[in-house]
Amino acid sequence: MATSDSLIQVRNLKKHYHRGAIKALDGVTADINKGDVMVVIGPSGSGKSTFLRSLNLLEEPTDGEIIFNGVDITKKKYVDASGRKVKLDIDSLRQKMGMVFQHFNLFPHMTILDNMTLAPMKVKGVSKEDAEKKALELLDRVGLADRANAYPIQLSGGQKQRVAIVRALAMEPEVMLFDEPTSALDPEMVGEVLDVMKELAKEGMTMVVVTHEMGFAREVGNRVLFMADGKLLVDGTPEEIFENPTNPRLQEFLSKVL
């Protein structure tokens, strides 16, 4: 159901490969509301990451609509408020959606501070002084202010992922997309990254999280999507998903992962 709080509306989203032989997404419909912490779970190959990467058009959908702030971003052009047809500016759109990947995607030849300030300065035209001030505040928030002049190779995996999260936050996005943010980490580092995400959730950041961390889904998510074979099979609360699953495919999945 679309509400006035709806930030992203996904309608009948499809992504096919090999002339339709492989249906990575097979008609997915969902609403992401402001302040949602939507956790997407499901077996490998279920379409979770394809769904997430379609939201900011890293994956181009084969069919369907993604309406972000009232604009169908799957169309190359749209009609603006004054009734003119304008070209969709995909880059400005992506600035509003922070993305955190499995692998941290930090620039290895730049310090952590330079990694943090590059996009705000280049893309948003923020002054070096302001960008550095904000970057240091964000690093301080995740306990890494003392690592500002270090290089990525000098950080642990958990530290790199915390930097990747605050680097995305430096652009002041409206929604944060996380694609299995802990799956490349050693088990003892998972907690430090999930803690940062829990803090964000508490502050009301809209988040869509693809993860294998069922504890996080249960504890932090307000909505859980269960996907299998490119379809969205269940969209419910953590209670509905974990305490009282009625869908047989979901029951089977949970019996293997819990």
Backbone as CSV, one residue per row, in Angstrom:
resi,resn,N_x,N_y,N_z,CA_x,CA_y,CA_z,C_x,C_y,C_z
1,MET,0.839,-1.206,0.000,0.000,0.000,0.000,0.876,1.259,0.000
2,ALA,0.659,2.125,-0.966,1.394,3.394,-0.975,0.756,4.331,0.039
3,THR,1.582,4.960,0.861,1.072,5.958,1.801,1.827,7.247,1.543
4,SER,1.410,8.308,2.259,2.110,9.578,2.080,3.551,9.478,2.578
5,ASP,3.809,8.461,3.435,5.172,8.265,3.939,6.023,7.442,2.984
6,SER,5.417,7.011,1.892,6.104,6.105,0.988,7.249,6.836,0.282
7,LEU,8.456,6.283,0.403,9.632,6.900,-0.206,9.927,6.253,-1.560
8,ILE,9.860,4.924,-1.591,10.089,4.183,-2.837,8.948,3.187,-3.026
9,GLN,8.342,3.235,-4.196,7.290,2.261,-4.532,7.794,1.399,-5.679
10,VAL,7.856,0.114,-5.438,8.307,-0.837,-6.456,7.076,-1.567,-6.970
11,ARG,6.895,-1.553,-8.303,5.691,-2.133,-8.899,6.060,-3.159,-9.967
12,ASN,5.711,-4.421,-9.703,5.833,-5.499,-10.697,7.227,-5.524,-11.339
13,LEU,8.245,-5.440,-10.495,9.625,-5.326,-10.987,10.117,-6.672,-11.526
14,LYS,10.687,-6.611,-12.730,11.206,-7.825,-13.366,12.626,-7.580,-13.849
15,LYS,13.444,-8.618,-13.717,14.790,-8.585,-14.293,15.059,-9.971,-14.880
16,HIS,15.165,-10.014,-16.190,15.379,-11.285,-16.884,16.746,-11.290,-17.554
17,TYR,17.355,-12.454,-17.611,18.606,-12.646,-18.332,18.403,-13.726,-19.391
18,HIS,19.304,-13.727,-20.362,19.256,-14.760,-21.414,17.867,-14.858,-22.040
19,ARG,17.397,-13.701,-22.518,16.094,-13.608,-23.205,14.956,-14.211,-22.392
20,GLY,15.021,-13.957,-21.116,13.899,-14.377,-20.268,14.031,-15.771,-19.708
21,ALA,15.116,-16.479,-20.057,15.284,-17.846,-19.543,15.522,-17.837,-18.031
22,ILE,16.230,-16.791,-17.558,16.491,-16.675,-16.122,15.738,-15.456,-15.595
23,LYS,14.872,-15.700,-14.628,14.084,-14.597,-14.051,14.647,-14.267,-12.672
24,ALA,15.615,-13.337,-12.652,16.227,-12.953,-11.374,15.200,-12.247,-10.492
25,LEU,14.325,-11.445,-11.119,13.182,-10.833,-10.421,11.953,-11.123,-11.261
26,ASP,10.909,-11.609,-10.603,9.746,-12.073,-11.343,8.474,-11.416,-10.809
27,GLY,8.401,-10.080,-11.008,7.185,-9.366,-10.618,7.122,-9.007,-9.146
28,VAL,8.138,-8.284,-8.658,8.197,-7.913,-7.238,7.524,-6.559,-7.019
29,THR,6.632,-6.506,-6.042,5.940,-5.263,-5.679,6.109,-5.027,-4.181
30,ALA,6.593,-3.841,-3.817,6.780,-3.514,-2.396,6.858,-2.003,-2.239
31,ASP,6.499,-1.520,-1.050,6.649,-0.105,-0.718,7.675,0.039,0.390
32,ILE,8.561,0.988,0.214,9.521,1.299,1.267,9.132,2.669,1.807
33,ASN,8.770,2.696,3.083,8.297,3.940,3.690,9.432,4.631,4.443
34,LYS,9.277,5.938,4.627,10.286,6.705,5.368,10.434,6.092,6.762
35,GLY,11.677,5.855,7.160,11.939,5.309,8.489,11.883,3.794,8.562
36,ASP,11.506,3.142,7.465,11.511,1.675,7.450,12.930,1.143,7.606
37,VAL,13.064,0.065,8.371,14.266,-0.756,8.295,13.786,-2.070,7.695
38,MET,13.919,-2.143,6.379,13.404,-3.296,5.637,14.549,-4.271,5.430
39,VAL,14.384,-5.473,5.957,15.424,-6.487,5.834,14.953,-7.531,4.831
40,VAL,15.812,-7.824,3.846,15.450,-8.762,2.787,16.237,-10.048,3.005
41,ILE,15.497,-11.149,3.180,16.139,-12.441,3.436,15.693,-13.452,2.382
42,GLY,16.399,-14.561,2.328,16.040,-15.608,1.383,17.275,-16.387,0.984
43,PRO,17.081,-17.539,0.337,18.218,-18.362,-0.062,19.073,-17.662,-1.116
44,SER,20.296,-18.158,-1.305,21.162,-17.635,-2.369,20.458,-17.788,-3.703
45,GLY,20.615,-16.769,-4.562,19.987,-16.845,-5.877,18.509,-16.518,-5.890
46,SER,18.015,-15.953,-4.778,16.572,-15.665,-4.697,16.195,-14.329,-5.322
47,GLY,17.220,-13.501,-5.644,16.943,-12.189,-6.240,17.089,-11.029,-5.274
48,LYS,17.538,-11.304,-4.042,17.646,-10.251,-3.024,18.548,-9.105,-3.470
49,SER,19.777,-9.450,-3.881,20.736,-8.406,-4.273,20.299,-7.717,-5.559
50,THR,19.692,-8.468,-6.475,19.197,-7.860,-7.720,18.118,-6.827,-7.394
51,PHE,17.232,-7.167,-6.467,16.184,-6.240,-6.020,16.822,-4.974,-5.448
52,LEU,17.783,-5.159,-4.553,18.415,-4.007,-3.900,19.129,-3.128,-4.926
53,ARG,19.885,-3.756,-5.827,20.681,-3.002,-6.795,19.810,-2.366,-7.874
54,SER,18.588,-2.844,-8.006,17.655,-2.207,-8.944,17.147,-0.882,-8.389
55,LEU,17.113,-0.751,-7.067,16.526,0.449,-6.459,17.274,1.711,-6.868
56,ASN,18.599,1.611,-7.062,19.337,2.788,-7.540,19.867,2.562,-8.958
57,LEU,19.237,1.606,-9.645,19.513,1.334,-11.070,20.941,0.868,-11.348
58,LEU,21.607,0.284,-10.345,22.854,-0.418,-10.648,22.527,-1.637,-11.515
59,GLU,21.329,-2.176,-11.309,20.766,-3.180,-12.221,19.624,-2.505,-12.965
60,GLU,19.613,-2.584,-14.289,18.499,-1.992,-15.037,17.379,-3.006,-15.132
61,PRO,16.212,-2.715,-14.575,15.112,-3.678,-14.633,14.669,-3.936,-16.070
62,THR,14.170,-5.147,-16.306,13.618,-5.492,-17.609,12.232,-4.865,-17.771
63,ASP,11.506,-4.801,-16.647,10.134,-4.280,-16.696,9.730,-3.858,-15.296
64,GLY,8.648,-3.087,-15.215,8.142,-2.651,-13.919,8.506,-1.196,-13.636
65,GLU,8.089,-0.730,-12.466,8.315,0.671,-12.089,8.999,0.745,-10.730
66,ILE,9.866,1.747,-10.609,10.426,2.105,-9.300,10.174,3.595,-9.147
67,ILE,9.287,3.937,-8.244,8.903,5.339,-8.072,9.583,5.860,-6.805
68,PHE,10.519,6.796,-7.013,11.299,7.356,-5.911,10.981,8.836,-5.825
69,ASN,10.471,9.262,-4.669,10.058,10.672,-4.513,9.119,11.108,-5.631
70,GLY,8.206,10.221,-6.012,7.182,10.585,-6.990,7.588,10.461,-8.446
71,VAL,8.834,10.062,-8.724,9.300,9.954,-10.118,9.617,8.492,-10.432
72,ASP,9.099,8.004,-11.562,9.433,6.649,-12.005,10.843,6.678,-12.583
73,ILE,11.795,6.162,-11.812,13.203,6.287,-12.208,13.611,5.259,-13.262
74,THR,12.712,4.357,-13.615,13.058,3.406,-14.682,12.889,4.041,-16.060
75,LYS,12.244,5.214,-16.092,12.058,5.922,-17.367,13.208,6.903,-17.568
76,LYS,13.674,7.039,-18.795,14.794,7.954,-19.062,14.365,9.422,-18.930
77,LYS,13.062,9.666,-19.157,12.562,11.043,-19.040,11.318,11.047,-18.159
78,TYR,11.067,12.168,-17.540,9.839,12.299,-16.750,9.327,13.727,-16.865
79,VAL,8.084,13.929,-16.458,7.475,15.264,-16.515,7.679,15.930,-15.157
80,ASP,8.327,17.088,-15.156,8.603,17.758,-13.878,7.403,18.577,-13.411
81,ALA,7.583,19.274,-12.283,6.459,20.004,-11.662,5.859,21.046,-12.604
82,SER,6.689,21.607,-13.490,6.170,22.643,-14.392,5.587,22.047,-15.681
83,GLY,5.544,20.698,-15.738,4.925,20.058,-16.903,5.862,19.835,-18.069
84,ARG,7.166,20.132,-17.865,8.127,19.905,-18.951,8.693,18.493,-18.867
85,LYS,9.030,17.968,-20.047,9.711,16.664,-20.064,11.186,16.892,-19.821
86,VAL,11.712,16.264,-18.788,13.141,16.425,-18.497,13.801,15.058,-18.405
87,LYS,15.111,15.068,-18.676,15.874,13.824,-18.644,16.145,13.453,-17.189
88,LEU,16.030,12.194,-16.881,16.327,11.725,-15.528,17.829,11.868,-15.260
89,ASP,18.163,12.526,-14.157,19.568,12.674,-13.778,19.915,11.559,-12.800
90,ILE,20.450,10.479,-13.375,20.690,9.280,-12.578,21.710,9.522,-11.467
91,ASP,22.689,10.422,-11.727,23.712,10.663,-10.715,23.147,11.386,-9.495
92,SER,22.299,12.371,-9.743,21.740,13.098,-8.595,20.790,12.178,-7.816
93,LEU,20.166,11.278,-8.533,19.298,10.296,-7.878,20.118,9.386,-6.953
94,ARG,21.240,8.925,-7.473,22.071,7.995,-6.679,22.662,8.680,-5.451
95,GLN,22.841,10.007,-5.525,23.341,10.722,-4.341,22.372,10.596,-3.168
96,LYS,21.093,10.411,-3.491,20.080,10.346,-2.425,19.945,8.948,-1.844
97,MET,20.666,7.991,-2.460,20.616,6.612,-1.984,22.038,6.168,-1.660
98,GLY,22.357,6.080,-0.372,23.682,5.597,0.003,23.744,4.096,-0.211
99,MET,24.888,3.604,-0.685,25.007,2.163,-0.957,26.246,1.622,-0.256
100,VAL,26.053,0.536,0.463,27.173,-0.137,1.134,27.215,-1.575,0.621
101,PHE,28.364,-1.942,0.077,28.510,-3.255,-0.556,29.165,-4.253,0.404
102,GLN,29.207,-5.498,-0.058,29.905,-6.560,0.666,31.372,-6.211,0.857
103,HIS,32.001,-5.791,-0.251,33.414,-5.425,-0.227,33.464,-3.905,-0.238
104,PHE,34.313,-3.354,0.573,34.134,-1.996,1.081,34.268,-0.925,0.009
105,ASN,34.939,-1.255,-1.113,35.066,-0.303,-2.231,35.700,1.029,-1.807
106,LEU,36.636,0.970,-0.879,37.392,2.177,-0.532,38.553,2.322,-1.521
107,PHE,38.953,3.559,-1.783,40.097,3.775,-2.687,41.386,3.487,-1.914
108,PRO,42.153,2.471,-2.342,43.303,2.039,-1.536,44.422,3.069,-1.448
109,HIS,44.524,3.953,-2.468,45.643,4.907,-2.508,45.318,6.201,-1.758
110,MET,44.129,6.271,-1.153,43.732,7.498,-0.449,43.552,7.207,1.034
111,THR,43.837,8.228,1.854,43.591,8.062,3.293,42.086,7.927,3.539
112,ILE,41.768,7.507,4.754,40.354,7.371,5.122,39.655,8.731,5.001
113,LEU,40.327,9.783,5.470,39.720,11.118,5.392,39.467,11.517,3.931
114,ASP,40.434,11.250,3.061,40.250,11.596,1.644,39.143,10.754,0.997
115,ASN,39.064,9.486,1.394,37.960,8.639,0.931,36.604,9.245,1.310
116,MET,36.566,9.810,2.520,35.313,10.360,3.044,34.913,11.675,2.376
117,THR,35.923,12.500,2.033,35.609,13.858,1.571,35.501,13.969,0.049
118,LEU,35.964,12.956,-0.669,36.007,13.038,-2.136,34.643,13.374,-2.742
119,ALA,33.635,12.563,-2.436,32.323,12.768,-3.081,31.640,14.063,-2.639
120,PRO,31.593,14.379,-1.341,30.961,15.660,-0.966,31.604,16.860,-1.667
121,MET,32.946,16.848,-1.811,33.627,17.977,-2.454,33.385,17.977,-3.964
122,LYS,33.569,16.811,-4.597,33.483,16.760,-6.061,32.056,16.842,-6.571
123,VAL,31.163,16.116,-5.887,29.805,15.972,-6.409,28.887,17.069,-5.878
124,LYS,29.060,17.392,-4.595,28.145,18.376,-3.992,28.763,19.761,-3.868
125,GLY,30.052,19.864,-4.183,30.684,21.186,-4.112,30.898,21.705,-2.704
126,VAL,30.970,20.796,-1.733,31.221,21.196,-0.345,32.692,21.618,-0.233
127,SER,32.976,22.644,0.581,34.361,23.092,0.737,35.165,22.017,1.468
128,LYS,36.471,22.026,1.240,37.356,21.030,1.871,37.214,21.089,3.395
129,GLU,37.182,22.299,3.907,37.093,22.497,5.364,35.807,21.874,5.915
130,ASP,34.676,22.175,5.265,33.388,21.640,5.733,33.316,20.118,5.572
131,ALA,33.850,19.638,4.430,33.811,18.188,4.169,34.636,17.441,5.217
132,GLU,35.800,18.008,5.569,36.659,17.342,6.556,36.034,17.382,7.945
133,LYS,35.422,18.505,8.276,34.768,18.627,9.589,33.672,17.566,9.733
134,LYS,32.845,17.465,8.696,31.740,16.483,8.722,32.298,15.049,8.748
135,ALA,33.345,14.805,7.948,33.935,13.460,7.892,34.478,13.047,9.258
136,LEU,35.147,13.974,9.928,35.712,13.650,11.243,34.612,13.403,12.272
137,GLU,33.533,14.160,12.179,32.383,13.919,13.078,31.825,12.514,12.858
138,LEU,31.674,12.146,11.574,31.122,10.831,11.256,32.075,9.708,11.688
139,LEU,33.365,9.908,11.459,34.343,8.896,11.885,34.338,8.753,13.414
140,ASP,34.201,9.873,14.077,34.148,9.850,15.536,32.939,9.034,16.019
141,ARG,31.859,9.177,15.282,30.626,8.459,15.622,30.793,6.946,15.609
142,VAL,31.676,6.466,14.720,31.882,5.012,14.639,33.227,4.613,15.261
143,GLY,33.759,5.528,16.105,34.957,5.191,16.868,36.235,5.131,16.047
144,LEU,36.286,5.864,14.921,37.456,5.762,14.041,38.100,7.118,13.736
145,ALA,37.815,8.126,14.557,38.391,9.452,14.295,39.917,9.397,14.292
146,ASP,40.493,8.520,15.112,41.952,8.430,15.199,42.574,7.738,13.974
147,ARG,41.726,7.202,13.073,42.239,6.498,11.887,42.092,7.349,10.619
148,ALA,41.783,8.633,10.785,41.495,9.490,9.622,42.645,9.523,8.617
149,ASN,43.881,9.489,9.102,45.022,9.589,8.187,45.628,8.237,7.823
150,ALA,44.963,7.172,8.245,45.416,5.826,7.865,44.932,5.510,6.452
151,TYR,45.511,4.465,5.869,45.071,3.970,4.556,44.241,2.712,4.767
152,PRO,43.349,2.395,3.821,42.480,1.230,3.997,43.227,-0.055,4.369
153,ILE,44.429,-0.253,3.801,45.172,-1.492,4.072,45.537,-1.621,5.557
154,GLN,45.541,-0.487,6.268,45.906,-0.503,7.698,44.706,-0.778,8.609
155,LEU,43.530,-0.957,8.037,42.312,-1.167,8.826,41.851,-2.622,8.736
156,SER,41.172,-3.066,9.774,40.547,-4.396,9.735,39.305,-4.338,8.842
157,GLY,38.795,-5.503,8.495,37.579,-5.547,7.673,36.415,-4.817,8.313
158,GLY,36.237,-5.013,9.614,35.137,-4.340,10.314,35.291,-2.827,10.303
159,GLN,36.548,-2.376,10.472,36.789,-0.930,10.429,36.515,-0.375,9.034
160,LYS,36.956,-1.114,8.003,36.706,-0.651,6.631,35.211,-0.537,6.359
161,GLN,34.446,-1.499,6.847,33.012,-1.461,6.578,32.354,-0.318,7.340
162,ARG,32.837,-0.024,8.539,32.303,1.136,9.269,32.608,2.426,8.515
163,VAL,33.817,2.517,7.926,34.164,3.684,7.103,33.246,3.742,5.886
164,ALA,33.009,2.591,5.246,32.154,2.576,4.054,30.751,3.096,4.386
165,ILE,30.263,2.757,5.572,28.925,3.215,5.977,28.916,4.732,6.170
166,VAL,29.894,5.248,6.921,29.864,6.701,7.173,30.241,7.491,5.919
167,ARG,31.015,6.872,5.024,31.293,7.549,3.748,29.984,7.757,2.980
168,ALA,29.123,6.745,2.984,27.818,6.892,2.327,26.981,7.956,3.046
169,LEU,27.060,7.987,4.368,26.287,8.966,5.146,26.748,10.402,4.900
170,ALA,28.024,10.562,4.519,28.563,11.913,4.284,27.813,12.633,3.169
171,MET,27.156,11.856,2.295,26.384,12.460,1.200,24.947,12.800,1.629
172,GLU,24.628,12.558,2.906,23.294,12.855,3.459,22.177,12.234,2.625
173,PRO,22.228,10.911,2.432,21.215,10.254,1.606,19.864,10.180,2.306
174,GLU,18.831,9.962,1.511,17.486,9.779,2.072,17.240,8.332,2.465
175,VAL,17.984,7.438,1.851,17.814,6.011,2.153,19.183,5.347,2.027
176,MET,19.427,4.347,2.864,20.683,3.596,2.811,20.394,2.173,2.361
177,LEU,21.139,1.720,1.367,20.991,0.365,0.836,22.224,-0.443,1.243
178,PHE,22.002,-1.586,1.867,23.111,-2.427,2.326,23.016,-3.780,1.636
179,ASP,24.067,-4.137,0.884,24.070,-5.419,0.185,24.989,-6.403,0.910
180,GLU,24.399,-7.200,1.787,25.152,-8.180,2.586,26.411,-7.553,3.202
181,PRO,26.225,-6.514,4.027,27.368,-5.730,4.504,28.313,-6.493,5.423
182,THR,27.883,-7.632,5.967,28.758,-8.353,6.909,29.262,-9.677,6.357
183,SER,28.859,-10.038,5.136,29.165,-11.403,4.688,30.635,-11.621,4.356
184,ALA,31.394,-10.535,4.123,32.817,-10.703,3.822,33.688,-10.545,5.073
185,LEU,33.045,-10.396,6.236,33.797,-10.109,7.462,34.048,-11.376,8.274
186,ASP,35.156,-11.343,9.014,35.384,-12.399,10.011,34.284,-12.306,11.060
187,PRO,33.861,-13.466,11.595,32.719,-13.466,12.528,32.845,-12.464,13.675
188,GLU,34.082,-12.276,14.206,34.189,-11.386,15.374,34.043,-9.917,15.009
189,MET,34.042,-9.603,13.705,33.889,-8.197,13.294,32.459,-7.847,12.908
190,VAL,31.610,-8.859,12.813,30.243,-8.627,12.347,29.501,-7.691,13.307
191,GLY,29.678,-7.936,14.604,28.949,-7.166,15.618,29.195,-5.674,15.541
192,GLU,30.463,-5.286,15.291,30.787,-3.851,15.297,30.108,-3.129,14.135
193,VAL,29.908,-3.842,13.028,29.230,-3.236,11.875,27.725,-3.186,12.129
194,LEU,27.172,-4.286,12.651,25.730,-4.307,12.949,25.370,-3.249,13.989
195,ASP,26.286,-2.987,14.936,26.008,-1.959,15.954,25.825,-0.584,15.320
196,VAL,26.664,-0.263,14.327,26.531,1.021,13.626,25.174,1.081,12.921
197,MET,24.787,-0.032,12.299,23.504,-0.065,11.585,22.321,0.058,12.553
198,LYS,22.467,-0.538,13.732,21.399,-0.420,14.745,21.226,1.035,15.183
199,GLU,22.362,1.723,15.352,22.313,3.146,15.726,21.580,3.963,14.660
200,LEU,21.910,3.688,13.400,21.241,4.394,12.293,19.739,4.149,12.330
201,ALA,19.367,2.909,12.562,17.946,2.550,12.604,17.240,3.324,13.723
202,LYS,17.913,3.418,14.884,17.340,4.144,16.023,17.093,5.605,15.688
203,GLU,17.995,6.155,14.839,17.876,7.575,14.487,16.837,7.811,13.396
204,GLY,16.244,6.730,12.899,15.177,6.911,11.911,15.622,6.887,10.465
205,MET,16.859,6.460,10.195,17.321,6.364,8.807,16.542,5.268,8.082
206,THR,16.044,5.571,6.900,15.378,4.570,6.068,16.456,3.639,5.508
207,MET,16.267,2.334,5.707,17.293,1.375,5.315,16.663,0.168,4.645
208,VAL,17.340,-0.317,3.600,16.981,-1.604,3.011,18.232,-2.466,3.104
209,VAL,18.109,-3.600,3.787,19.279,-4.406,4.130,19.096,-5.831,3.635
210,VAL,19.953,-6.244,2.710,20.006,-7.659,2.327,21.027,-8.316,3.236
211,THR,20.605,-9.349,3.975,21.536,-9.921,4.954,21.205,-11.377,5.255
212,HIS,22.233,-12.074,5.754,22.039,-13.429,6.285,21.952,-13.397,7.808
213,GLU,22.027,-12.205,8.393,22.024,-12.088,9.861,20.589,-12.070,10.368
214,MET,20.099,-13.244,10.723,18.688,-13.352,11.143,18.429,-12.625,12.462
215,GLY,19.453,-12.588,13.328,19.291,-11.860,14.590,19.020,-10.377,14.346
216,PHE,19.750,-9.807,13.392,19.559,-8.396,13.038,18.158,-8.191,12.456
217,ALA,17.757,-9.087,11.561,16.438,-8.971,10.928,15.341,-8.974,11.983
218,ARG,15.510,-9.845,12.956,14.490,-10.031,13.991,14.462,-8.851,14.965
219,GLU,15.659,-8.358,15.282,15.781,-7.366,16.356,15.610,-5.936,15.853
220,VAL,16.114,-5.645,14.638,16.203,-4.252,14.189,15.184,-3.938,13.091
221,GLY,14.889,-4.923,12.245,13.957,-4.657,11.146,12.548,-4.381,11.659
222,ASN,11.835,-3.469,10.989,10.404,-3.353,11.285,9.598,-4.103,10.230
223,ARG,10.289,-4.394,9.082,9.656,-5.217,8.039,10.677,-6.177,7.488
224,VAL,10.215,-7.369,7.201,11.096,-8.378,6.617,10.449,-8.887,5.331
225,LEU,11.239,-8.857,4.245,10.787,-9.443,2.984,11.480,-10.785,2.818
226,PHE,10.714,-11.808,2.498,11.303,-13.110,2.192,11.148,-13.368,0.707
227,MET,12.305,-13.564,0.035,12.297,-13.806,-1.402,12.802,-15.204,-1.709
228,ALA,12.257,-15.798,-2.767,12.756,-17.072,-3.282,12.421,-17.128,-4.767
229,ASP,13.366,-17.609,-5.560,13.162,-17.788,-7.012,12.673,-16.514,-7.706
230,GLY,13.224,-15.370,-7.292,12.893,-14.115,-7.947,11.556,-13.519,-7.556
231,LYS,10.855,-14.175,-6.649,9.536,-13.669,-6.232,9.589,-13.219,-4.768
232,LEU,8.789,-12.209,-4.464,8.596,-11.808,-3.074,7.459,-12.655,-2.531
233,LEU,7.784,-13.581,-1.623,6.765,-14.523,-1.135,6.069,-14.025,0.124
234,VAL,6.825,-13.340,1.012,6.216,-12.850,2.252,6.771,-11.464,2.559
235,ASP,5.892,-10.539,2.924,6.270,-9.199,3.369,5.561,-9.015,4.704
236,GLY,6.324,-9.115,5.788,5.659,-9.075,7.096,6.529,-8.453,8.171
237,THR,5.997,-8.451,9.386,6.769,-7.973,10.536,7.728,-9.095,10.948
238,PRO,8.760,-8.758,11.721,9.658,-9.817,12.205,8.887,-10.921,12.953
239,GLU,7.849,-10.521,13.684,7.054,-11.529,14.417,6.395,-12.497,13.447
240,GLU,5.770,-11.929,12.395,5.077,-12.781,11.414,6.052,-13.717,10.709
241,ILE,7.244,-13.199,10.450,8.230,-13.995,9.706,8.844,-15.081,10.593
242,PHE,9.263,-14.693,11.797,10.061,-15.615,12.618,9.248,-16.404,13.642
243,GLU,8.197,-15.783,14.192,7.453,-16.467,15.259,6.349,-17.345,14.686
244,ASN,5.790,-16.878,13.540,4.586,-17.555,13.070,4.567,-17.679,11.554
245,PRO,5.631,-18.281,10.966,5.680,-18.347,9.506,4.648,-19.345,8.969
246,THR,3.836,-18.883,8.018,2.815,-19.777,7.459,3.196,-20.270,6.067
247,ASN,4.090,-19.523,5.384,4.479,-19.923,4.034,5.435,-21.127,4.096
248,PRO,5.125,-22.217,3.383,5.950,-23.419,3.467,7.405,-23.194,3.043
249,ARG,7.591,-22.357,2.014,8.958,-22.106,1.538,9.750,-21.336,2.598
250,LEU,9.085,-20.421,3.288,9.722,-19.674,4.374,10.045,-20.613,5.541
251,GLN,9.105,-21.497,5.887,9.340,-22.456,6.971,10.577,-23.304,6.675
252,GLU,10.676,-23.738,5.426,11.812,-24.587,5.016,13.121,-23.803,5.138
253,PHE,13.098,-22.547,4.666,14.299,-21.699,4.737,14.739,-21.486,6.185
254,LEU,13.777,-21.133,7.044,14.115,-20.850,8.441,14.621,-22.088,9.150
255,SER,14.102,-23.262,8.799,14.551,-24.507,9.452,16.039,-24.742,9.146
256,LYS,16.510,-24.191,8.024,17.930,-24.394,7.664,18.851,-23.336,8.273
257,VAL,18.329,-22.127,8.478,19.225,-21.038,8.908,19.146,-20.715,10.406
258,LEU,18.095,-21.146,11.047,17.966,-20.801,12.479,18.462,-21.934,13.355
